[in-house]
Amino acid sequence: MFKLEIIVREEKLEEVIEALGEVGYPGLSIASIEGRGQQKGLQEQFRGRAYTIPFLPKRKIEVLIRENDLERVKETVIKAARTGEPGDGKIFITPVVDVIRIRTGETGESAI
C-alpha cells in the first residue's frame, strides 16, 4: 500500500477528485494549504504599487492506494492536475506499513 500526498492548484481540485473516483479511490482527505515552489510566489501590481504574495493557496489531497494501482493512479492524477504552467503541484508517495479501520478492526488493504 502507498499513501499519496497530492498538492494541486485550487482550481484543479474537483477534476482530481473526480479522476480518483473514476479509478476506484473515492475515499480521501483534503486540506487547504499554502506553499511555494520554483515560482517563489507571485508579483502583483495594485494601484501602481508592486507587491509580492510569498505563498500561494493550494490543496492537499491524501489517499491510500493498493500497490498494483500505483502507476495508473499517478498517471490519472497527473492528467487531471496538469496545466503545463509552474505551480501545477507535486505527488509525494510514501509506503504504508499497515492500516487499521477503527470501527471494524479490519487491517491491511481491506481497511482502505
C-alpha positions in Angstrom: 0.0 0.0 0.0 1.0 3.6 -0.6 -0.1 7.0 0.7 -0.2 9.7 -2.0 0.0 13.3 -0.8 -1.1 15.3 -3.9 -0.6 19.0 -3.9 -2.7 20.8 -6.6 -3.9 24.2 -7.7 -7.3 25.0 -6.0 -9.0 25.2 -9.4 -7.9 21.6 -10.3 -9.2 20.1 -7.0 -12.6 18.9 -8.4 -11.0 17.4 -11.5 -8.5 15.4 -9.4 -11.2 14.2 -7.0 -13.4 13.0 -9.9 -10.5 11.3 -11.6 -9.6 9.4 -8.4 -13.2 8.3 -8.0 -13.2 7.0 -11.6 -10.2 4.8 -10.9 -11.7 3.4 -7.7 -10.5 5.7 -5.0 -13.3 8.0 -3.8 -12.2 8.0 -0.2 -9.7 10.7 0.6 -8.8 13.6 2.8 -8.4 17.2 1.7 -6.6 20.2 3.4 -6.2 23.8 2.4 -2.5 24.7 2.5 -0.2 27.5 1.3 3.2 27.0 -0.3 5.7 28.0 -2.9 8.0 26.2 -5.2 10.2 27.3 -8.1 7.9 30.3 -8.9 8.5 31.7 -5.4 5.1 33.3 -5.1 3.6 36.0 -7.3 4.5 39.6 -8.2 1.3 41.6 -8.4 0.6 45.3 -9.0 -2.2 47.2 -7.3 -2.8 50.9 -7.8 0.6 51.4 -9.2 2.5 49.6 -6.4 4.2 46.3 -6.8 3.8 43.7 -4.0 4.7 40.1 -3.6 2.5 37.2 -2.5 5.1 34.9 -1.0 2.8 31.8 -0.6 0.1 30.6 -2.9 -3.0 28.8 -1.9 -3.0 25.1 -2.8 -5.0 22.0 -1.8 -3.5 18.8 -0.4 -5.2 15.5 -1.1 -4.2 12.4 0.8 -5.3 9.0 -0.5 -4.3 5.4 0.2 -3.9 3.1 -2.7 -3.1 -0.5 -3.4 0.4 -1.2 -4.7 -0.8 -2.7 -8.0 -2.7 0.6 -8.8 0.2 3.0 -8.2 1.2 3.7 -11.9 -2.5 4.0 -13.0 -3.4 6.4 -10.2 -0.2 8.5 -10.7 -0.9 8.9 -14.4 -4.6 9.7 -13.7 -3.7 12.5 -11.2 -1.1 14.0 -13.5 -3.5 14.1 -16.4 -6.2 15.7 -14.2 -4.0 18.3 -12.5 -1.6 19.4 -15.3 -1.9 22.8 -16.8 1.7 23.0 -18.1 2.4 26.1 -16.1 4.6 26.5 -13.0 2.7 25.7 -9.8 0.8 22.6 -11.0 1.8 20.8 -7.9 3.6 17.6 -6.7 2.8 14.0 -5.8 4.6 12.5 -2.7 4.5 8.7 -2.5 5.1 7.0 0.9 4.9 3.3 1.6 2.3 2.4 4.2 3.1 -0.5 6.6 -0.4 -1.1 7.8 -3.9 0.4 8.0 -6.5 -0.3 10.7 -10.1 0.6 10.3 -11.1 1.6 13.9 -14.8 0.8 13.6 -14.3 -2.9 12.5 -10.7 -3.7 13.3 -10.0 -4.6 9.7 -6.4 -4.3 8.7 -4.3 -4.1 5.5 -5.8 -3.5 2.1 -9.3 -4.4 3.3 -9.3 -1.4 5.6 -8.7 1.0 2.7 
